[in-house]
Amino acid sequence: MITKRKIRTDCEKATFLIEKRQMTKLTAYEYFYMKFHLTFCSMCRIFQKQSKLITQITKKILHLSDKSKFKLDEKFKEQLQALIEKKL
C-alpha cells in the first residue's frame, strides 16, 4: 500500500538525486531510480525543470566578469517572485 509518507520519502530521494546529478555522476541504481520516479511524478518533473534553470542561471552569473554590476532591483525581484508563486 502506498502511503503519503512513502510518497514524500520517494520525492525527497528523487529531488536529492536530481540535485546530485547536476554536480556529479549518479550510480546506475540512482539514475534508474530517479528516471522511474520522474515517469510517474509530475511534481518532481517540475522540480527538475526549475532546478536545471536555476543551475544554468547561477553558472552564468558566476562566469560574469564583473559580478558587482549584476544586481536585481527590488521591483523586478517582486515580479519574479509573483511569477514563481503563480506557476506553482
Disulfide bonds with the S-S distance in Angstrom:
none
